[in-house]
Amino acid sequence: MDYTSIHQGHSLTIVLTGDMLALSHETFRQIMNEVIAVQPTECILDIANVSFMDSGGLGMLLLARDTFAAKGIALIIRRPTGAVKRLLNLAKFDQLLKIEE
């Protein structure tokens, strides 16, 4: 998994690419640390280019939600597609996170 960051005002967008797997945990930890250092009011995870996500990826999203909420940062998941979108729907993540099409 790779990422790029786009900081605009009080918002930080993280564009993820590749597969979001349990093995991606260290990279995701770097992302979370970057978000916390910037202290935006909202963090948008753009996952349009994430082609596959396993249960570890789902866990990372929940970890980010809880960690950011404790810091007053709103988490938004943006543009899930294909198998990732189906997984989020199946796991009913729309009830746990704000997901924008």
C-alpha positions as CSV (number, residue, x, y, z in Angstrom):
1,M,0.0,0.0,0.0
2,D,1.2,3.4,-0.9
3,Y,-0.2,6.9,-0.1
4,T,0.0,10.6,-0.8
5,S,-1.1,13.4,1.5
6,I,-3.0,16.5,0.4
7,H,-3.4,19.2,3.1
8,Q,-6.1,21.8,2.3
9,G,-7.1,24.2,5.1
10,H,-8.5,22.2,8.0
11,S,-8.7,19.0,6.0
12,L,-6.1,16.3,5.2
13,T,-6.8,13.9,2.4
14,I,-4.8,10.7,2.3
15,V,-5.0,9.0,-1.1
16,L,-4.3,5.2,-0.7
17,T,-3.3,2.9,-3.6
18,G,-2.7,-0.8,-3.8
19,D,-3.9,-3.4,-1.3
20,M,-4.9,-2.6,2.3
21,L,-3.8,-5.7,4.1
22,A,-2.8,-6.7,7.7
23,L,0.8,-6.6,6.3
24,S,0.3,-2.9,5.6
25,H,0.0,-2.1,9.3
26,E,3.3,-0.2,9.5
27,T,2.5,2.0,6.6
28,F,-0.9,2.7,8.1
29,R,0.7,3.6,11.4
30,Q,2.9,6.1,9.6
31,I,-0.3,7.6,8.0
32,M,-2.0,7.9,11.4
33,N,1.1,9.6,12.9
34,E,1.1,12.1,10.1
35,V,-2.5,12.9,10.5
36,I,-2.1,13.3,14.3
37,A,0.9,15.6,13.7
38,V,-1.0,17.8,11.3
39,Q,-4.1,17.9,13.6
40,P,-6.8,18.6,10.9
41,T,-10.4,18.8,11.8
42,E,-11.1,16.1,9.3
43,C,-9.1,13.3,7.6
44,I,-10.4,11.9,4.3
45,L,-9.1,8.5,3.3
46,D,-9.6,8.3,-0.4
47,I,-9.6,4.6,-1.2
48,A,-10.8,4.7,-4.8
49,N,-7.4,3.1,-5.8
50,V,-7.4,0.4,-3.1
51,S,-8.0,-2.8,-5.1
52,F,-8.3,-5.2,-2.2
53,M,-8.8,-5.1,1.5
54,D,-8.7,-7.9,4.1
55,S,-9.9,-8.1,7.7
56,G,-6.6,-6.3,8.7
57,G,-7.6,-3.4,6.5
58,L,-11.0,-3.2,8.2
59,G,-9.3,-3.2,11.5
60,M,-7.1,-0.4,10.5
61,L,-10.1,1.7,9.6
62,L,-11.6,1.1,13.0
63,L,-8.3,1.9,14.7
64,A,-8.1,5.2,12.8
65,R,-11.7,6.1,13.6
66,D,-11.1,5.6,17.4
67,T,-7.7,7.2,17.4
68,F,-8.7,10.2,15.4
69,A,-12.0,10.6,17.4
70,A,-10.0,10.9,20.6
71,K,-8.0,13.8,19.0
72,G,-11.2,15.5,17.7
73,I,-10.5,14.5,14.1
74,A,-13.4,13.4,12.0
75,L,-12.7,10.4,9.7
76,I,-14.3,10.1,6.3
77,I,-13.8,7.2,3.9
78,R,-14.2,8.4,0.3
79,R,-14.9,6.6,-3.0
80,P,-14.7,2.8,-2.2
81,T,-15.0,0.8,-5.4
82,G,-15.4,-2.8,-6.5
83,A,-14.5,-5.6,-4.0
84,V,-13.6,-3.0,-1.3
85,K,-17.0,-1.4,-1.6
86,R,-18.7,-4.8,-1.4
87,L,-16.6,-5.7,1.7
88,L,-17.5,-2.5,3.5
89,N,-21.2,-3.0,2.7
90,L,-21.1,-6.6,3.8
91,A,-19.4,-5.7,7.1
92,K,-21.9,-2.8,7.5
93,F,-19.2,-0.3,7.9
94,D,-21.5,2.5,6.7
95,Q,-23.0,2.1,10.3
96,L,-19.5,2.6,11.8
97,L,-17.9,5.2,9.6
98,K,-18.8,8.0,7.4
99,I,-18.5,6.7,3.8
100,E,-18.8,9.1,0.8
101,E,-19.4,7.8,-2.7
